[in-house]
Amino acid sequence: MRPRADQTAAWTALRTLFDTTGKNFDLREAFAADPRRFESFSQDAPHVFADLSKNRLDAAAQTLLFDLARQCGLEQYRDAMFAGELINSTEQRAVMHFLLRNHAQSVGQQAQPAIKNIAKLQSEVDEAREAMLAYAEQVRADAAITDIVNIGIGGSDLGPQMAVLALAEFATTGKRFHFVSNVDGRELGDVLAQLRPQNTLFLIASKTFTTAETMTNAQSAKAWFEASGGRDIGRHFAALTSNVAAAKAFGISTIFGFWDWVGGRYSLWSAIGLPIALAVGSQGFRELLAGAHAMDEHFRTAPLERNLPARLGLLDIWYRNFHGFTSRSIAPYSSALRRLPAYLQQLEMESNGKRVDSQGRALPFETAPVLWGEPGTNGQHAYFQVLHQGTSVVPVEFVAIKESGPVFKSHNHKLLANALAQAQALMQGKTDVGGHKHFPGNRPSTFLLLERLTPASLGALLALQEHRVFVSGAIWGINSFDQWGVELGKVLAQDIEPRLQSGDLSGLDASTAGLLQRML
Ligand code: F6P
């Protein structure tokens, strides 16, 4: 068993460091004292350049964080994931979404740690991918299909939706994509009002094929399809699921499967990514996987000191457990990345929003921060006020793209200038005036820079985020791959729903009963 983080020598040393110098760390002084600070705290990783220098972190803290990682067995735990061990302990499952980004030819060449039956497993993965991509090409060539409707929620919505928007520049077919997730009938209704059944392909995306919202929307979509004269469910509905039997029972014959070792929030690389493949084509989808695979290899092989997911995940620990920062703001300076904050919310908060370790024992320290954000420059005109002058410190993560897409290229310098200026303003502040115009500065930020937003760089960026969440989860000793916290609400909704019909208030607390009464 791995030692608990707060029982290691490194944790104690970090606590002492924070109490002595860490808590008074000043970014402006650190830059003044070290002309090479930018070089020391920035690095290249596949497709992503990261500048960590505007963080409240010095060499001493960073060294102790690497010690902490080693004392907590991070490298062994990482290797256990890549070896296919059942690290999702509460569900007795392996965590192997990285296999979706690999293929049989390269498995032999890489010193891929021994996954039992790796050759067989990888060829199954490759086969499923090829079937899905062949189907994607077939639909792309089918001019009669003008609209694709993805019905799914959580990981079966956020990943594909975020990526389809991010890669719109590469979407060549002219087909329209719609994402329906909410059980609010308005959402499905608004989409269907624009569609004709003979031109529509519905993708029912659900790993379990039991999620209430998705099943409700899928049933309603099917009813609409039939009522509006649609024929041939086989041609107009496809299921993306690991529950093939349930998809068949629903009446769907075109089914793309995946495995229980692919978690919902890690599933855009599987059949759940079909909307992405439909948008950018099989080549684009392969590039997305290749970008993520390059980051997998970086995470798997780079020494911690030059391992970007490790450095980011450890910085997250330093901020959450020592500085006590409660949230992180995500600021993609890219309209195409507008759904990235929502995607990252599920990735980090569903993975690490837990109060017990992987053995179920209560943890005595804080875990996942709250993630939030909007694309820049929009956020600047909404909530950046609180980042600059609010009473709490919120580390910001900027994501910027060096070369914008082909449209209105001249805007790009304004966009980049704003990203740089915000990071600079947060750090420098403005301290020569008092009162309302005073900016304290010393507000930390990380700056991630992509050359271009392409399928490959997006893949790498997302895999980077997955692995950094793995790192902080590993240090905290939690199982990042289950999500029991979403269950209770689901059960209670099942109890309440019939009461909206029957009016039965028995056994309810006074508030729920009072509200329900008003709804009746
Ligand atoms: O309720 C949470 C959750 O299980 C997520 O983890 C998952 O991404 C989402 O629901 C959707 O699940 P499914 O793909 O099985 O419909």
Residues whose N, C-alpha, C, O or C-beta is under 5 A from the ligand:
A	BS01	F6P	I153 G154 G155 S156 A205 S206 K207 T208 F209 T211 T214 G264 R265 Q483 V486
